[in-house]
Amino acid sequence: MALENGMRDLFMEEVGETLAELDAGLLELEKAPHDAELVNRVFRAVHTLKGACDMFGVDDAVALAHAVESVFDHVRGGWRDVDKTLMDLTFSARDRFAAMLAEGADPAAEKDEALLQSFRDLVRTTNLAGVQTPAPAATAQAAAAPAGERAAPAPATYRIRFAPRRAEGVLGILDGLRGLGECRVEADLAEVPLLPDFDPDACPARFTVLVTTDKGEDAVRDVLLFLDSSAEAEVSAVEEWELSDVWQAVATPAAGDISGDWPEAGPGPVPAAPAAPQAISEPAASSPAAPSPASAPAATENGGPPPETARAARKPPPKEAVHSLRVDAAKLDELVNLVGELVIAQARLSQLAGDIRHAALTGVAEEIERLSNELRDNTLGIRMLPIGTTFSRFRRLVRDLSSDMQKQIELVTEGGETELDKTVIEQLGDPLVHLLRNSIDHGIESPRERMERGKAPTGKIILSAEHAGGEVLIHITDDGRGMDPEKIRAKAVEKGLVPADARMTDSEIFNLIFLPGFSTAEKVTSVSGRGVGMDVVKRGIESLRGKIDIQSDPGAGSRIIIKLPLTLAIIDGLQVTSGGEHYIIPLSLVEECVELSRQAGNVSGRNRTIHLRGEIVPYIRLREVFGLAGEAPAIEQVVVTRHEGERAGLAVDEVVGQQQTVIKSLGTYIGSVQGISGATINGDGSMSLILDVPTLVASVKRQAA
């Protein structure tokens, strides 16, 4: 596939979206195999893929896509049911599409031929005698629905002209149009050659179809998706006042080009509709939108068609155009960096205006601050993506892995509309894959074991997301066997990971599974057993400044909770000072600030607590944590934070105030520093370190213990 880099990138991006849509459609269709709309959804994806590959000359993918369309054409016509064999083959075709279109992939023509042959076998085994064509009078039946039910949409008439290049599937298309409602078909046979020159695979005929249906234009276009990519097709709505002339035109079409002009309604009387022409499918006996000889003169008793204003009123309102623009991710990242620098410059301007105390300069600084805040929010909003884009890829993982392990597992996703920074979403995929694979392997039991325990044979995994302040909470919950804390503790002692006499809570024991080399699996499989997956998960989550926790009820299931920041670029922070150094505490973790006198705070060890409205809150001094020189002021400030449902305090010299914080990494030279998650530049050009509050709170808990 010889494409320029820019064109290839665009092609691969569009193909990737189409394959994701195909995957989602197949997964839904597997749950509801009789849903005709889902069949159409799969068709749309395959047809779009075939068209894109045909445009760029990927002939192998075009041939495979056409074979898939042929089989699903039979499904749509009622000649074949959606069964496991068809679904497995289609999923294999989807994977083969991805392999063929991957850069540098081996064509592996023998795999393509075997897959093509499998689809051809399905076509040959189709039960043509079992075709179920919807009744043409479906529209009239819908109109006669009992009172109280939702009224069906008003029927409309559409004119369809198409010129297929291949004979395969034409009958199914005509049957599909007939199934939408009243349908009249005329075939132009002017270009059909003599028998010696006739090609049985080609279709030289051109078709003109009028269909009156209450299904809408999208349903008509869905039927035409079954045409091959080289076919010509046109769909147009027919106004009520045009019907007589249009029906007459169908009765006497002009031979030759299907794209020729059609007669428009003139200023004179509209003649009565002629008798129905010989058609491939007979129209319904009665239809509310079809004109009759008796009704046609009534429409023209005032001497002509409706006035222009009436015609305009009957035309459907124009559809609003959807405007979107693809932007390279690198350009978006650069924009965020520039906005971050702008926020820093704005902070310096505000501080300068405050020092000079010039009214005009202060007004300009406030206006710049307002504009920079709006620009920051809008720019970060562009980076926010629904986390459902990540959730959708896991449904296929659960399907394939549960099938390989002979388990019945249902994946339920909730909160897919929850938005998260695109950088976080990109790095979240691998940790979630490990966690889901672990739940499938260790959590969900086999159907037989579940039934012995009084459970349904099908296990359930719930993947959900929700906002909680400045964080996003992701829950992975299963109704499997759960985790036994005693078994985990015994395995950890056996491997020498914890001392035998260690006193640990259940939560601490569950977190042992994140230690490198820890695994409770009895044997090593392709899914788990080597003790590296959960360690990778923990490091991946912590690299996103997130936290992970485990809750489990033996015999009833487990829940894994992941907490992630909304964005990795800019946060609201509380600036504090201690020992002459500036620090930033994420504002989402701050509850309140209280004073601490020197006498009350002059204690050590586990006695470092404050009484806050009847609650004892432990605290630590930043001076002691970071070894800062100098003497603490007579009255310190304790910033009370809450993490994982528990409160803890950080004693500092002074609370400066709230500020926008542009997060900068410490760089590879400094590396990772315990208790510090990054740095930022202040308005005066100095630097503040961003505190890793969860790590510091953990040290508070250890001191309090």
C-alpha positions in Angstrom: 0.0 0.0 0.0 2.0 2.9 -1.3 0.7 6.0 0.3 2.2 9.3 1.3 2.8 9.7 5.0 0.1 12.3 5.4 -2.5 10.3 3.5 -1.6 7.1 5.1 -2.0 8.6 8.6 -5.4 9.9 7.7 -6.4 6.6 6.1 -5.2 4.6 9.2 -7.0 7.0 11.6 -10.3 6.6 9.7 -9.9 2.8 9.3 -9.1 2.5 13.1 -12.4 4.3 13.9 -14.3 2.1 11.5 -12.8 -1.1 13.0 -13.8 0.1 16.5 -17.3 0.7 15.3 -17.4 -2.7 13.7 -16.2 -4.3 16.9 -18.8 -2.5 18.9 -21.6 -3.5 16.5 -20.6 -7.2 16.5 -20.5 -7.3 20.3 -24.0 -5.8 20.4 -25.3 -8.1 17.7 -24.0 -11.1 19.6 -26.2 -10.2 22.5 -29.2 -9.4 20.3 -28.9 -11.5 17.1 -32.4 -10.7 15.9 -32.0 -6.9 16.0 -32.2 -5.7 12.4 -30.7 -2.3 13.2 -27.6 -3.9 14.6 -27.3 -5.9 11.4 -27.4 -2.6 9.5 -24.9 -1.1 11.9 -22.4 -3.9 11.0 -23.1 -3.4 7.3 -22.4 0.3 7.5 -19.1 -0.4 9.2 -18.1 -3.1 6.7 -19.3 -1.0 3.7 -17.3 2.1 4.9 -14.3 -0.1 5.4 -14.6 -1.6 1.9 -15.0 1.8 0.3 -11.9 3.3 2.1 -9.8 0.2 1.2 -11.1 0.3 -2.4 -10.1 4.0 -2.7 -6.5 3.2 -1.6 -6.1 0.0 -3.5 -6.1 -2.5 -0.7 -7.7 -5.2 -2.8 -7.4 -8.1 -0.3 -9.4 -6.2 2.3 -12.0 -5.2 -0.4 -12.5 -8.8 -1.3 -12.9 -9.9 2.3 -15.3 -7.1 3.1 -17.4 -8.0 0.1 -17.6 -11.6 1.3 -18.7 -10.4 4.7 -21.4 -8.2 3.1 -22.7 -11.1 1.0 -23.3 -13.3 4.1 -24.9 -10.5 6.1 -27.0 -9.7 3.0 -28.6 -13.1 3.5 -29.0 -12.4 7.2 -30.9 -9.2 6.4 -33.1 -11.0 3.9 -34.1 -13.6 6.5 -32.3 -16.4 4.8 -29.8 -17.0 7.5 -29.7 -16.5 11.3 -26.9 -14.9 13.3 -25.2 -17.8 15.0 -21.9 -18.5 16.8 -20.3 -19.7 13.6 -21.1 -16.5 11.7 -20.0 -14.3 14.7 -16.7 -16.1 15.2 -15.9 -15.8 11.4 -16.8 -12.1 11.4 -14.7 -11.4 14.4 -11.8 -13.3 12.7 -12.4 -11.1 9.6 -12.3 -8.0 11.7 -8.9 -9.1 13.2 -7.7 -9.9 9.7 -8.7 -6.4 8.5 -6.5 -4.9 11.2 -3.6 -7.3 10.3 -3.8 -6.5 6.6 -3.9 -2.7 7.2 -1.2 -2.6 9.8 2.1 -1.0 8.6 4.7 -3.6 7.7 2.3 -6.5 8.2 2.8 -9.8 6.4 0.0 -10.2 3.8 -0.4 -13.9 4.6 -2.5 -14.6 1.6 -3.2 -18.1 2.6 -5.1 -16.9 5.7 -7.2 -14.5 3.5 -8.1 -17.3 1.1 -9.1 -19.7 4.0 -11.3 -17.0 5.5 -12.8 -16.1 2.2 -13.6 -19.7 1.5 -15.4 -19.9 4.9 -17.6 -17.0 4.0 -18.3 -18.5 0.5 -19.3 -21.8 2.3 -21.8 -19.8 4.4 -23.3 -18.2 1.3 -23.7 -21.6 -0.4 -25.4 -23.1 2.7 -28.0 -20.3 2.9 -31.6 -21.5 3.2 -33.1 -19.6 0.3 -36.4 -21.2 0.9 -36.7 -19.7 4.3 -36.8 -16.1 3.2 -39.1 -13.9 5.3 -40.0 -10.7 3.5 -41.9 -8.1 5.4 -45.4 -7.4 4.2 -45.7 -4.4 1.9 -48.7 -3.1 3.9 -46.6 -2.6 7.0 -47.2 1.1 6.8 -51.0 0.7 6.8 -50.8 -1.8 9.7 -48.8 0.7 11.7 -51.4 3.4 11.0 -54.1 1.1 12.4 -52.3 0.6 15.8 -54.6 0.8 18.9 -55.1 4.1 20.5 -52.8 4.9 23.3 -49.7 3.6 21.6 -47.0 5.9 20.2 -48.1 7.3 16.8 -46.0 6.2 13.9 -44.1 8.9 11.9 -45.9 10.3 8.9 -45.1 8.3 5.8 -43.1 9.9 3.0 -42.3 9.0 -0.5 -38.7 8.6 -1.7 -37.3 8.2 -5.2 -34.3 5.9 -5.5 -32.3 5.5 -8.6 -29.3 3.1 -8.7 -27.1 1.4 -11.2 -25.4 -1.7 -9.7 -22.3 -3.0 -11.4 -22.6 -6.5 -9.9 -25.6 -8.8 -10.0 -25.0 -10.2 -6.6 -27.3 -8.8 -3.9 -29.6 -6.8 -6.3 -32.6 -9.0 -5.5 -32.0 -8.5 -1.8 -31.9 -4.7 -2.2 -35.2 -4.7 -4.0 -36.7 -7.0 -1.4 -35.4 -4.7 1.3 -36.9 -1.6 -0.3 -40.2 -3.5 -0.7 -40.1 -4.3 3.0 -40.1 -0.6 3.9 -43.6 0.0 2.6 -45.4 0.5 -0.7 -42.9 0.1 -3.5 -42.9 0.4 -7.3 -39.9 -0.6 -9.4 -39.0 0.0 -13.0 -35.9 -1.6 -14.6 -34.2 0.1 -17.6 -32.9 -2.8 -19.8 -31.6 -0.6 -22.6 -27.9 -1.5 -21.9 -28.5 -5.3 -21.5 -26.2 -7.0 -24.1 -27.1 -9.9 -26.3 -26.7 -13.4 -24.9 -23.2 -14.1 -26.4 -21.9 -11.0 -24.7 -23.8 -11.4 -21.5 -21.7 -11.5 -18.2 -23.7 -13.3 -15.5 -21.7 -11.6 -12.7 -22.5 -8.1 -14.1 -25.7 -6.1 -13.8 -26.2 -3.8 -16.8 -29.8 -2.9 -15.8 -30.6 0.4 -14.1 -33.4 0.7 -11.5 -35.8 3.4 -10.5 -37.8 2.8 -7.4 -40.6 4.8 -5.6 -41.1 3.7 -2.0 -43.6 5.2 0.5 -42.6 4.4 4.0 -42.7 5.7 7.6 -39.3 4.4 8.4 -37.4 7.6 7.3 -34.7 8.3 4.7 -32.0 6.7 6.8 -33.8 3.3 6.5 -33.8 3.7 2.7 -30.1 4.5 2.6 -29.3 1.6 4.9 -30.8 -0.8 2.3 -28.5 0.8 -0.3 -25.5 0.1 1.8 -25.6 -3.4 0.3 -24.6 -2.1 -3.1 -21.0 -2.6 -4.2 -18.7 0.4 -3.8 -18.6 1.1 -7.6 -22.4 1.4 -7.9 -24.2 4.7 -8.6 -27.1 5.5 -6.2 -29.3 8.5 -5.6 -32.1 9.1 -3.0 -34.4 12.1 -3.0 -37.6 12.9 -1.1 -40.7 13.5 -3.2 -43.1 16.2 -2.1 -46.8 15.5 -1.9 -47.7 17.9 -4.7 -45.2 16.1 -7.0 -46.5 12.6 -6.5 -48.8 12.5 -9.6 -46.1 13.6 -12.0 -43.5 11.3 -10.4 -45.8 8.3 -10.5 -46.4 9.0 -14.1 -42.6 9.3 -14.7 -42.1 6.0 -13.2 -44.6 4.5 -15.5 -42.8 5.8 -18.6 -39.1 6.3 -17.7 -36.7 7.6 -20.2 -34.4 4.9 -21.4 -30.7 5.3 -21.0 -28.9 7.3 -18.2 -30.3 6.8 -14.8 -29.0 10.2 -13.7 -31.2 12.1 -16.2 -33.5 14.9 -15.2 -36.9 14.2 -13.8 -40.0 16.3 -14.6 -40.9 19.0 -12.2 -44.5 20.0 -11.3 -45.7 22.7 -13.7 -48.2 25.5 -13.3 -51.1 23.7 -14.8 -53.6 21.2 -13.3 -52.0 18.0 -12.0 -53.3 15.0 -14.0 -54.8 12.0 -12.2 -52.4 9.3 -11.3 -52.3 6.6 -14.0 -52.7 2.9 -13.3 -49.9 1.2 -11.6 -47.2 0.0 -14.0 -45.9 -3.5 -14.2 -43.5 -3.7 -11.3 -41.2 -6.2 -9.7 -43.1 -5.9 -6.4 -46.8 -5.0 -6.3 -47.9 -2.0 -4.2 -50.0 -2.3 -1.2 -53.8 -2.2 -1.6 -54.1 1.1 0.2 -51.5 3.6 1.5 -52.2 6.9 3.0 -49.4 8.6 1.0 -50.2 7.1 -2.4 -52.5 9.2 -4.7 -55.6 7.7 -6.1 -57.6 8.8 -9.2 -60.3 10.1 -6.9 -58.0 12.1 -4.7 -55.9 13.7 -7.4 -58.5 16.1 -8.8 -59.5 17.1 -5.2 -56.0 18.5 -4.7 -56.3 20.7 -7.8 -59.9 22.0 -7.6 -58.6 25.5 -7.1 -56.8 25.3 -10.4 -53.2 24.3 -9.9 -50.6 23.1 -7.5 -50.2 24.6 -4.1 -48.6 28.1 -4.0 -44.8 28.4 -3.5 -45.3 29.3 0.1 -47.2 26.1 0.7 -44.6 24.1 -1.0 -41.9 25.7 1.1 -43.8 24.9 4.2 -44.0 21.3 3.3 -40.3 20.9 2.7 -38.4 19.4 5.6 -36.1 21.8 7.5 -32.5 21.6 6.3 -30.2 19.4 8.5 -27.7 21.2 10.6 -24.1 20.6 9.4 -21.8 19.0 11.9 -18.5 20.8 11.9 -15.4 19.1 13.2 -11.7 19.3 12.6 -9.0 16.8 13.2 -6.0 18.2 15.0 -2.7 16.4 15.5 -2.2 15.5 19.2 1.3 17.0 19.2 -0.1 20.4 18.3 -2.7 20.1 21.1 0.0 19.3 23.6 2.1 22.3 22.4 -1.0 24.5 22.9 -1.5 23.3 26.4 2.2 24.0 27.2 1.8 27.6 25.8 -1.3 28.1 27.9 0.6 26.9 30.9 3.3 29.5 30.2 0.6 32.1 29.8 -0.8 31.3 33.2 2.7 31.7 34.7 3.1 35.0 33.0 -0.3 36.2 34.1 0.6 35.3 37.7 3.7 37.4 37.4 1.7 40.3 36.0 -0.9 40.1 38.8 1.9 40.2 41.4 3.6 43.1 39.7 0.3 45.0 39.6 -0.2 44.3 43.3 3.2 45.6 44.1 3.0 48.8 42.0 -0.7 49.5 43.0 -1.5 51.3 39.8 -5.2 51.4 39.1 -4.9 51.1 35.3 -2.3 48.3 35.5 -4.4 46.5 38.1 -7.5 46.6 35.8 -5.5 45.2 32.9 -4.0 42.5 35.1 -7.5 41.5 36.2 -8.8 41.4 32.6 -5.8 39.3 31.5 -6.4 36.9 34.4 -10.0 36.4 33.4 -9.1 35.8 29.8 -6.3 33.4 30.7 -8.6 31.5 33.0 -11.2 31.1 30.2 -8.5 30.1 27.7 -7.1 27.6 30.2 -10.5 26.0 30.8 -11.3 25.8 27.1 -7.9 24.3 26.2 -8.1 21.7 28.9 -11.7 21.0 27.9 -10.4 20.1 24.4 -8.0 17.6 25.9 -10.9 15.9 27.9 -12.2 12.8 26.3 -15.0 10.4 27.5 -13.5 7.4 29.2 -16.0 5.3 27.3 -13.5 5.4 24.4 -11.3 3.2 26.5 -14.1 1.0 27.9 -15.3 -0.1 24.5 -12.1 -1.9 23.7 -12.4 -4.2 26.7 -15.6 -5.8 25.7 -13.8 -7.8 23.0 -11.1 -8.7 25.5 -13.6 -10.1 27.9 -15.4 -12.0 25.1 -12.4 -13.7 23.7 -10.7 -14.4 27.1 -13.8 -15.9 28.7 -14.3 -18.1 25.6 -10.8 -19.4 25.8 -11.1 -20.1 29.5 -14.6 -21.7 29.0 -16.3 -19.2 31.3 -19.5 -17.2 30.9 -18.8 -13.6 31.7 -20.8 -10.4 31.1 -19.0 -7.0 31.1 -21.2 -4.1 32.1 -19.8 -0.6 31.6 -21.2 2.5 33.4 -20.2 6.2 33.4 -18.6 6.0 29.9 -19.5 9.7 29.5 -17.1 10.7 32.4 -14.4 12.9 30.9 -10.7 12.5 31.6 -7.5 14.1 30.2 -6.5 12.4 27.0 -3.0 11.7 28.3 -4.4 9.9 31.3 -6.7 7.8 29.0 -3.9 6.9 26.7 -1.8 5.5 29.6 -4.7 3.9 31.4 -5.4 1.2 28.9 -2.6 -1.3 29.9 -3.3 -1.2 33.7 -7.1 -1.8 33.0 -6.2 -4.7 30.7 -4.2 -6.4 33.5 -6.9 -5.8 36.1 -9.6 -7.3 33.8 -7.5 -10.3 32.9 -6.9 -10.9 36.6 -10.6 -10.7 37.4 -11.4 -13.1 34.6 -8.7 -15.6 35.6 -8.7 -15.4 39.4 -12.1 -13.8 40.2 -14.9 -15.3 38.1 -15.5 -19.0 38.7 -16.4 -21.6 36.0 -20.1 -22.0 35.3 -20.2 -25.4 37.2 -18.4 -23.9 40.3 -20.8 -20.9 40.3 -23.9 -23.1 40.2 -22.5 -25.3 43.0 -22.2 -22.1 45.1 -25.8 -21.1 44.3 -24.8 -18.4 41.8 -25.9 -17.7 38.2 -23.7 -19.5 35.7 -22.8 -16.2 34.0 -20.4 -14.0 36.0 -20.5 -10.3 35.9 -17.8 -7.7 35.8 -18.8 -4.0 36.2 -16.5 -1.4 34.9 -17.6 2.1 36.0 -16.3 5.6 36.2 -17.5 8.7 38.1 -16.3 12.2 39.1 -15.4 12.9 42.7 -14.2 16.4 43.2 -11.0 16.9 41.2 -10.6 13.2 40.7 -12.1 10.4 38.6 -12.9 7.1 40.4 -12.8 3.9 38.3 -14.3 0.8 39.8 -13.8 -2.8 38.6 -16.2 -5.0 40.5 -16.8 -8.7 40.0 -19.1 -11.2 41.6 -16.6 -14.0 41.7 -14.9 -15.9 44.5 -13.2 -12.9 46.1 -9.9 -13.0 47.9 -8.9 -14.8 51.1 -6.7 -12.5 53.2 -5.3 -15.4 55.1 -4.2 -17.2 51.9 -2.6 -14.0 50.6 -0.8 -13.4 53.9 0.5 -17.0 54.0 1.8 -16.7 50.4 3.5 -13.4 51.3 5.2 -14.9 54.3 6.2 -18.0 52.3 7.9 -15.8 49.7 9.6 -13.7 52.4 7.8 -10.5 51.4 6.5 -9.8 55.0 7.6 -11.1 58.4 5.5 -13.8 59.9 4.7 -11.7 63.0 3.6 -8.6 61.1 0.3 -7.1 62.2 -1.7 -6.1 59.1 -5.2 -5.0 58.3 -7.2 -6.7 55.5 -6.7 -3.6 53.3 -2.9 -3.8 53.8 -3.0 -7.6 53.1 -4.9 -7.1 49.9 -2.4 -4.5 48.7 0.4 -7.2 49.0 -0.7 -8.5 45.6 0.9 -5.4 44.1 4.4 -6.4 45.3 6.8 -7.6 42.6 6.9 -11.4 42.3 3.7 -12.0 44.2 1.1 -14.4 42.8 -1.4 -16.8 44.3 -1.8 -18.8 41.1 -1.2 -22.5 41.5 0.3 -22.7 38.0 1.6 -20.4 35.4 -0.7 -19.8 32.4 -0.8 -17.5 29.5 -3.0 -15.2 31.5 -1.3 -15.0 34.9 0.9 -16.7 37.4 4.3 -15.0 37.1 3.6 -12.2 39.6 4.5 -9.2 37.4 1.1 -8.0 36.1 -0.2 -6.3 39.3 3.2 -4.7 40.0 3.0 -3.2 36.5 -0.5 -1.9 37.3 0.5 -0.2 40.5 3.5 1.5 38.9 1.4 2.6 35.9 -1.3 4.1 38.1 1.2 5.9 40.3 2.9 7.3 37.2 -0.4 9.1 36.5 -0.4 10.5 40.1 -3.2 8.1 40.9 -3.9 5.6 43.6 -5.3 2.1 43.6 -7.1 0.2 46.4 -8.7 -3.2 46.8 -11.8 -4.3 48.7 -12.9 -7.9 48.8 -15.5 -10.2 50.4 -14.5 -13.9 50.2 -17.1 -15.8 48.2 -18.9 -12.7 47.1 -16.5 -10.8 44.8 -13.9 -8.0 44.8 -13.7 -4.4 44.0 -10.7 -2.5 42.7 -10.8 1.3 43.1 -8.6 3.6 41.0 -8.4 7.3 41.7 -7.0 9.5 39.0 -6.5 13.3 38.6 -8.7 14.9 36.0 -5.7 16.4 34.2 -1.9 16.2 34.3 -1.3 19.7 33.1 -2.8 22.4 35.3 -4.4 22.2 38.8 -5.7 24.5 41.4 -3.3 24.6 44.3 -2.9 26.1 47.8 0.5 27.7 48.1 2.2 27.4 51.5 5.7 28.2 52.9 7.8 26.4 55.4 11.4 27.2 56.3 11.5 29.9 53.6 10.6 27.4 50.8 7.3 27.4 48.8 5.1 24.4 48.4 1.9 23.6 46.6 -0.9 21.4 48.0 -3.5 20.2 45.5 -6.7 22.2 46.4 -8.9 19.2 45.8 -7.4 17.5 48.9 -7.6 20.5 51.2 -10.5 20.7 53.7 -9.6 23.6 55.9 -6.7 25.4 57.7 -6.4 25.8 61.5 -3.9 27.6 63.7 -1.4 25.7 65.9 0.4 27.5 68.8 4.0 26.6 69.7 2.9 25.2 73.0 0.2 22.9 71.6 2.5 21.7 68.8 5.7 21.2 70.9 5.2 17.4 71.1 6.7 14.5 69.4 5.9 11.0 68.0 2.4 9.7 68.1 1.2 12.5 70.3 1.2 14.9 67.4 -2.5 15.4 67.0 -5.0 18.2 67.1 -8.5 18.2 68.4 -10.8 19.4 65.6 -14.5 19.7 66.7 -14.4 16.5 68.7 -12.2 14.6 66.2 -8.5 13.7 66.7 -6.5 14.5 63.6 -2.8 13.5 63.3 -0.4 15.9 61.6 3.3 16.2 60.6 5.6 19.2 60.2 7.0 19.9 56.7 10.1 21.3 58.4 10.9 17.9 59.9 9.9 15.9 56.8 12.2 17.8 54.5 14.9 18.7 57.1 14.4 22.5 56.7 16.6 24.8 58.8 15.3 27.6 61.0 12.8 27.9 63.8 9.1 27.5 63.4 7.0 30.6 64.0 5.0 31.1 67.3 1.8 30.2 65.5 1.9 27.6 62.7 -0.9 26.8 60.2 -2.1 23.2 59.9 -3.6 22.4 56.4 -6.1 19.6 57.0 -6.4 17.2 54.1 -8.6 14.2 53.5 -7.4 11.1 51.6 -9.1 7.7 51.3 -11.7 8.8 53.8 -9.1 9.7 56.5 -8.0 13.2 57.7 -4.4 14.3 58.3 -2.7 17.6 58.8 0.4 19.3 57.3 1.9 21.9 59.6 3.5 24.8 57.7 4.7 28.3 58.5 2.3 30.3 56.4 -0.6 29.8 54.0 -0.1 32.2 51.1 -3.3 31.5 49.1 -4.8 29.8 46.1 -3.2 29.8 42.7 -3.3 28.2 39.3 -0.5 25.6 39.2 1.2 24.5 36.0 2.7 21.1 36.7 6.3 20.6 35.6 8.2 17.3 36.0 11.4 17.3 38.1 13.3 15.9 35.1 15.4 12.8 34.7 18.4 14.3 36.5 16.5 14.7 39.8 14.2 11.7 39.2 11.6 10.6 41.8 11.5 12.2 45.2 9.3 10.8 47.9 6.7 13.2 48.9 7.1 15.4 45.8 5.1 14.9 42.6 6.4 17.9 40.6 7.2 21.6 40.5 5.8 24.8 39.3 7.0 28.4 38.7 5.6 31.2 40.8 4.6 34.7 39.7 7.9 36.2 41.0 9.9 33.6 39.0 10.7 31.4 42.0 9.9 27.7 42.2 7.4 25.8 44.3 7.4 22.0 44.8 4.1 20.2 44.5 3.5 17.9 47.5 2.5 14.3 47.0 -0.1 14.4 49.7 -1.0 10.7 49.7 2.6 9.7 50.4 2.9 12.3 53.2 -0.5 11.2 54.7 0.8 7.6 54.7 3.8 8.7 56.8 1.3 10.5 59.1 -0.6 7.2 59.6 2.7 5.3 60.3 3.7 7.9 62.9 0.2 7.8 64.5 0.4 4.0 64.7 
